[in-house]
Structures are given as structure tokens and as C-alpha cells.
Amino acid sequence: MRVIIAGGSGLIGRALTQHLCAQGYAVVVLSRQPHTVRDLPEGANVAGWDGSSSEGWEDLVDGAHAVVNLAGEGIASRRWTYAQKRRLCDSRIRSTHGIVAALRAAPQKPAVLLQASAVGYYGDTEDEEVDEQHAPGKGFLADLSQEWEQVSAAVEEVGTRRVVLRLGVSLSAAGGMLPRVVLPFRFFAGGALGSGQQWVPWIHIEDTVRAMEFMIAHEELSGPVNVCAPNPVQFSDFASAVGKTLRRPSLFRVPSWGIRLGMGEMGDVVLHGQRTLPARLTDAGFAFRYPIVEDALKAALGE
């Protein structure tokens, strides 16, 4: 079965490509710079696209089993100026419009679209437990997630099943949040950020991609699915677990004002959180390989 991945050169996209190829899928990675995509596993190929239309790759969609849309500039790649916010929106909305157009035009429609979103959809939920029935929140990330999800809904009109991936924080030594948190611990200067009471909706990268394959295979799953481990932790506990894994103390704390001074509005990403539960994955019978954060950190960091 052929799976097309937009955004396949990112952290999750690379891991998903490796995982699906190992399971016998044929994978096509869409990239705006195909010449830079290297070290693809056996069974994977790369195709160029402009990031905003179906031109040049629409024929690949015909007869594909699944399309996975992970395309979009990294949320924490740079400070949130007005121009950067515009880039974050455009990189997601335009690419999704292009993917929807390709699916609608395909003579043989893909069975399923996995559409990326984020637990930021829920906004800052403080200590409240959040499943997929929770209302959307407020703020830039919540608004962006809602718009991103809405654009992809049109594929359902042509009979393609759509699963919305409300992604938590994938733990991997290869990128994302974890290396940034780990770095000060290497120098015995690690600790919590802000109050430390904000919830971290974490998940090991291996469970992220296993869950995505599970959603491709299970036709009963559609609509929003929280992609996070069943045991979220507060940041102070997450930092303590990192310190324990690395055999380093977790003594220092970066105050909220320091984070806002250094990161601006983007500081909301680390100062706010969601106590998110994967209710739909659990109900569907998905078995997490790493349900406990200490085990996930040991596996991710090779300790």
C-alpha cells in the first residue's frame, strides 16, 4: 500500500517514513526541496511540490491508500513576530488546500487522510482533564489549529475518511522539545520552566508513529484523536524525570518573566499546557509501548 507524506522531512515525518517502510508500506515523501531529502529507507521515494498546490504530484494520489499531512513551519522555529505568525499560518493552510485539491481530483480517492493538528487546539486548560470532546480554546495556537482542521474537512465530501491528529509533544533525541530541555541538564543547570505546574501532553516518538499506523489501519477511527500518552505530567515532574534519567539534579527554575522576555508570545508554548488524555486511541484498543514518562525518557535518551 502506498502512503504519501507531506512534511516527511520533519521529526515526525522522518520517523513515520522509517516505521511504515519497515512495515512493508511504499512511502512517497513530498518536499519543496527534494534534492535535500537523503537517507530514505528502502521502500521510500521523494517527490517535489511547491507546498501550496497539487501541481506536479497529483497523479501520485490516484490509488494511494493514505495521505498524511504534516506540512508546516515549526511552531518554535523563531520568535512570533507578525510576519512569523503569517508564515506559520500560510505554511499550514496553503499546503492543506493543495492536498485537499489533489484528493478531490484523484480518480481513485485515498481511503484516509491523516491531518495534523495539535493539542494547542484546546488552549490553556490548566488542571482540567481534556479528551477529544473538549471545546476549542482561545489564543493564537488554538485559532491556528481550528483553521487548519477546518480546511481539511472538505475531503470527507468525496468519501475519504479524515482523522485529525491532535499531536502532543513527541519525545525524541533527534529533535523537537526534548533536546532543548535536556541541554541545561548536561551542564548541571536543568530544572522546570515557569511555575512548573503546567501539564505536558508528552508521547514517545515510537508511540506517535505506531498510533498513526494504527489510525490508517482502523477504519472506525475518524475525526479528532489526541496523540499523547495516557499519563500526562506537570513540567516540574517532567524535569525531575529528565534529571533522574540523566543522573543530574533538577534544581534550577527559569521564571515566567524570563521566558516571556526571551521568547515573547511564543513563551505560551512552554508556560501553558494541556492535561490531555488519548481517550479515542485507548477506546479503540491501541496499546502504548511507553505509557510512563520515565520509561519513555530512558528509551528516547538511550539511558
VEXDREN-2710 file (C-alpha; in Angstrom, 1 decimal):
% VEXDREN-2710
k/r/px/py/pz
1/MET/0.0/0.0/0.0
2/ARG/1.2/3.5/-0.9
3/VAL/1.3/6.3/1.7
4/ILE/2.0/9.9/0.7
5/ILE/3.6/12.1/3.5
6/ALA/3.6/15.8/3.2
7/GLY/6.1/17.2/5.7
8/GLY/8.0/14.0/5.6
9/SER/11.4/15.7/6.3
10/GLY/10.3/16.9/9.8
11/LEU/10.9/15.0/13.1
12/ILE/7.6/13.0/13.0
13/GLY/7.6/12.6/9.2
14/ARG/11.1/11.1/9.2
15/ALA/10.2/8.7/12.0
16/LEU/6.9/7.8/10.3
17/THR/8.6/7.1/7.0
18/GLN/11.1/4.7/8.7
19/HIS/8.3/3.0/10.6
20/LEU/5.9/2.5/7.6
21/CYS/8.7/1.2/5.3
22/ALA/9.7/-1.3/8.0
23/GLN/6.1/-2.5/8.0
24/GLY/6.1/-3.0/4.2
25/TYR/4.4/0.2/3.0
26/ALA/5.6/2.1/0.0
27/VAL/6.1/5.7/1.0
28/VAL/6.3/8.9/-1.1
29/VAL/7.7/11.9/0.7
30/LEU/6.6/15.3/-0.6
31/SER/9.2/18.0/-0.3
32/ARG/9.8/21.6/-1.6
33/GLN/13.5/20.8/-1.8
34/PRO/13.6/17.1/-2.9
35/HIS/17.3/17.2/-3.5
36/THR/17.9/17.8/0.2
37/VAL/16.0/14.7/1.3
38/ARG/18.6/12.0/1.9
39/ASP/19.0/8.6/3.6
40/LEU/15.5/7.5/2.9
41/PRO/14.8/3.8/3.8
42/GLU/14.2/1.1/1.3
43/GLY/10.6/1.5/0.0
44/ALA/10.6/5.3/0.2
45/ASN/10.9/7.9/-2.6
46/VAL/10.7/11.7/-2.7
47/ALA/8.6/13.9/-5.0
48/GLY/8.8/17.6/-5.4
49/TRP/5.9/20.0/-4.7
50/ASP/5.5/23.7/-4.2
51/GLY/3.9/23.4/-0.8
52/SER/0.7/25.0/-1.8
53/SER/-0.9/23.2/-4.8
54/SER/-1.3/19.7/-6.3
55/GLU/0.7/20.6/-9.4
56/GLY/3.3/18.0/-10.3
57/TRP/2.3/15.3/-7.8
58/GLU/-1.4/14.9/-8.2
59/ASP/-1.0/11.6/-10.1
60/LEU/0.6/10.0/-7.1
61/VAL/-2.6/10.4/-5.1
62/ASP/-4.6/8.3/-7.5
63/GLY/-4.8/4.9/-5.9
64/ALA/-2.8/5.7/-2.8
65/HIS/-4.1/4.2/0.3
66/ALA/-3.4/7.1/2.7
67/VAL/-2.2/10.7/2.7
68/VAL/-0.5/12.1/5.8
69/ASN/-0.4/15.9/6.1
70/LEU/2.3/17.1/8.5
71/ALA/3.4/20.1/6.4
72/GLY/4.0/23.4/8.2
73/GLU/6.8/25.5/9.6
74/GLY/7.9/24.6/13.1
75/ILE/5.9/26.5/15.8
76/ALA/9.0/27.2/17.8
77/SER/11.4/27.8/14.9
78/ARG/11.7/31.6/15.6
79/ARG/10.1/34.4/17.6
80/TRP/6.5/35.2/16.9
81/THR/6.6/38.5/15.1
82/TYR/3.6/39.4/13.0
83/ALA/5.4/38.2/9.9
84/GLN/6.3/34.9/11.5
85/LYS/2.7/34.3/12.6
86/ARG/1.7/34.8/9.0
87/ARG/4.3/32.3/7.8
88/LEU/3.1/29.7/10.4
89/CYS/-0.5/30.1/9.2
90/ASP/0.3/30.2/5.5
91/SER/2.6/27.2/5.6
92/ARG/-0.2/25.1/7.1
93/ILE/-3.3/26.5/5.3
94/ARG/-1.9/26.7/1.8
95/SER/-0.4/23.2/1.9
96/THR/-3.7/21.8/3.2
97/HIS/-5.6/23.4/0.4
98/GLY/-3.2/21.8/-2.1
99/ILE/-3.6/18.4/-0.5
100/VAL/-7.4/18.7/-0.5
101/ALA/-7.4/19.7/-4.2
102/ALA/-5.3/16.6/-5.0
103/LEU/-7.6/14.3/-3.2
104/ARG/-10.7/15.7/-4.7
105/ALA/-9.2/15.4/-8.2
106/ALA/-8.0/11.8/-7.9
107/PRO/-10.0/9.3/-9.9
108/GLN/-9.4/6.7/-7.2
109/LYS/-9.6/8.5/-3.8
110/PRO/-7.3/7.6/-1.0
111/ALA/-9.1/5.8/1.8
112/VAL/-7.9/8.1/4.6
113/LEU/-6.3/11.4/5.2
114/LEU/-4.3/11.9/8.5
115/GLN/-4.4/15.6/9.1
116/ALA/-2.0/17.1/11.6
117/SER/-3.2/19.5/14.3
118/ALA/-2.1/20.0/17.9
119/VAL/-3.3/19.8/21.5
120/GLY/-2.9/23.6/21.4
121/TYR/-6.4/23.4/19.9
122/TYR/-7.7/23.3/23.4
123/GLY/-5.8/26.4/24.6
124/ASP/-4.6/26.6/28.2
125/THR/-6.8/24.2/30.2
126/GLU/-4.9/24.4/33.5
127/ASP/-5.7/21.2/35.6
128/GLU/-8.8/20.1/33.7
129/GLU/-8.5/16.6/32.0
130/VAL/-9.1/17.0/28.3
131/ASP/-10.4/14.5/25.8
132/GLU/-11.5/14.9/22.2
133/GLN/-14.9/16.2/23.2
134/HIS/-13.5/19.3/24.8
135/ALA/-14.3/22.7/23.2
136/PRO/-11.6/24.6/21.4
137/GLY/-9.7/27.2/23.4
138/LYS/-8.5/30.7/22.7
139/GLY/-5.2/32.2/21.6
140/PHE/-3.0/32.1/18.5
141/LEU/-2.3/28.3/18.6
142/ALA/-5.9/27.4/19.3
143/ASP/-7.1/29.6/16.4
144/LEU/-4.5/28.3/14.1
145/SER/-5.3/24.6/14.9
146/GLN/-9.0/25.2/14.4
147/GLU/-8.5/26.8/11.0
148/TRP/-6.0/24.1/10.0
149/GLU/-8.5/21.4/10.9
150/GLN/-11.4/23.1/9.1
151/VAL/-9.6/23.4/5.8
152/SER/-9.1/19.6/5.6
153/ALA/-12.7/18.8/6.3
154/ALA/-13.6/19.1/2.6
155/VAL/-12.1/15.6/1.8
156/GLU/-15.0/14.0/3.6
157/GLU/-17.3/15.2/0.9
158/VAL/-15.6/12.9/-1.6
159/GLY/-15.7/9.9/0.7
160/THR/-12.2/10.0/2.1
161/ARG/-12.0/9.2/5.8
162/ARG/-10.3/12.0/7.8
163/VAL/-8.5/11.6/11.1
164/VAL/-7.3/14.8/12.8
165/LEU/-4.1/14.2/14.7
166/ARG/-4.1/16.5/17.8
167/LEU/-0.4/15.9/18.5
168/GLY/1.2/16.2/21.8
169/VAL/4.9/16.6/22.4
170/SER/6.8/13.8/20.8
171/LEU/9.9/12.7/22.8
172/SER/12.9/12.1/20.6
173/ALA/16.6/12.8/21.0
174/ALA/16.6/13.6/17.2
175/GLY/14.7/16.9/17.6
176/GLY/11.7/18.7/19.0
177/MET/11.3/19.8/22.6
178/LEU/13.4/17.2/24.4
179/PRO/16.9/18.2/23.3
180/ARG/16.2/21.8/24.3
181/VAL/15.1/20.6/27.8
182/VAL/18.0/18.2/28.1
183/LEU/20.8/20.6/27.2
184/PRO/21.0/22.5/30.5
185/PHE/20.9/19.3/32.5
186/ARG/24.1/18.2/30.7
187/PHE/25.7/21.2/32.4
188/PHE/24.0/20.6/35.8
189/ALA/21.7/23.6/35.3
190/GLY/18.4/21.9/34.5
191/GLY/15.1/22.4/36.0
192/ALA/11.5/23.5/35.5
193/LEU/10.2/26.3/33.3
194/GLY/7.9/28.9/34.6
195/SER/5.7/27.7/37.5
196/GLY/6.4/24.1/36.7
197/GLN/2.7/23.4/37.2
198/GLN/1.7/23.4/33.5
199/TRP/0.9/20.0/32.1
200/VAL/3.0/18.3/29.4
201/PRO/1.0/16.2/26.9
202/TRP/4.0/14.0/26.0
203/ILE/4.3/10.9/23.9
204/HIS/7.3/8.8/22.9
205/ILE/8.0/9.2/19.1
206/GLU/7.7/5.5/18.6
207/ASP/4.2/5.5/20.0
208/THR/3.4/8.6/17.8
209/VAL/4.2/6.7/14.6
210/ARG/2.7/3.5/15.8
211/ALA/-0.5/5.3/16.6
212/MET/-0.6/6.9/13.2
213/GLU/-0.2/3.4/11.5
214/PHE/-3.0/2.2/13.8
215/MET/-5.3/5.0/12.6
216/ILE/-4.5/4.2/9.0
217/ALA/-5.5/0.6/9.5
218/HIS/-8.6/1.1/11.8
219/GLU/-11.4/2.3/9.6
220/GLU/-13.6/3.0/12.6
221/LEU/-11.4/5.9/13.6
222/SER/-12.3/9.3/12.2
223/GLY/-12.4/12.9/13.4
224/PRO/-10.1/14.2/16.2
225/VAL/-7.8/11.9/18.0
226/ASN/-5.4/13.1/20.8
227/VAL/-2.0/11.7/20.1
228/CYS/-0.4/11.7/23.5
229/ALA/0.4/9.2/26.3
230/PRO/-2.3/8.3/28.8
231/ASN/-0.3/9.7/31.7
232/PRO/0.5/13.4/31.3
233/VAL/2.7/15.0/33.9
234/GLN/3.3/18.6/35.1
235/PHE/6.5/20.2/33.9
236/SER/8.2/20.1/37.3
237/ASP/7.7/16.3/37.3
238/PHE/8.8/16.1/33.7
239/ALA/12.0/18.0/34.6
240/SER/12.6/15.7/37.6
241/ALA/12.2/12.7/35.4
242/VAL/14.8/14.1/32.9
243/GLY/17.2/14.8/35.7
244/LYS/16.8/11.3/37.1
245/THR/17.3/9.7/33.7
246/LEU/20.5/11.7/33.1
247/ARG/21.6/11.4/36.7
248/ARG/21.6/15.2/37.1
249/PRO/19.9/17.4/39.7
250/SER/16.7/19.3/38.8
251/LEU/17.3/22.4/40.9
252/PHE/17.0/25.4/38.7
253/ARG/13.9/27.2/37.5
254/VAL/13.5/29.7/34.7
255/PRO/11.0/32.3/35.8
256/SER/8.0/33.0/33.6
257/TRP/9.1/36.6/33.1
258/GLY/12.4/35.4/31.8
259/ILE/10.8/33.1/29.3
260/ARG/8.5/35.9/28.1
261/LEU/11.4/38.3/27.9
262/GLY/13.4/35.8/25.8
263/MET/10.6/34.3/23.7
264/GLY/7.8/36.8/23.7
265/GLU/4.3/35.5/22.9
266/MET/5.9/32.2/21.8
267/GLY/6.6/31.6/25.5
268/ASP/3.0/30.5/25.8
269/VAL/4.0/27.2/24.2
270/VAL/6.0/26.3/27.3
271/LEU/4.2/28.3/30.0
272/HIS/0.8/26.8/29.2
273/GLY/-0.2/23.2/28.8
274/GLN/-3.0/20.7/28.5
275/ARG/-3.8/17.7/30.6
276/THR/-4.7/15.8/27.5
277/LEU/-5.9/12.2/27.5
278/PRO/-5.9/9.9/24.4
279/ALA/-9.5/8.7/25.0
280/ARG/-10.3/7.6/21.5
281/LEU/-7.0/5.7/21.0
282/THR/-7.5/3.9/24.3
283/ASP/-11.1/3.1/23.5
284/ALA/-10.1/1.7/20.1
285/GLY/-7.6/-0.7/21.7
286/PHE/-4.3/1.0/21.0
287/ALA/-1.5/-0.3/23.3
288/PHE/1.1/2.3/24.2
289/ARG/4.6/0.9/24.4
290/TYR/5.7/3.7/26.7
291/PRO/2.8/4.8/28.9
292/ILE/5.1/6.1/31.8
293/VAL/7.3/9.1/31.2
294/GLU/10.4/7.7/33.0
295/ASP/10.4/4.7/30.7
296/ALA/9.8/6.9/27.6
297/LEU/12.7/9.2/28.6
298/LYS/15.1/6.3/29.1
299/ALA/14.2/4.9/25.7
300/ALA/14.4/8.3/24.0
301/LEU/17.7/9.3/25.6
302/GLY/19.3/5.8/25.4
303/GLU/20.0/5.8/29.1
END
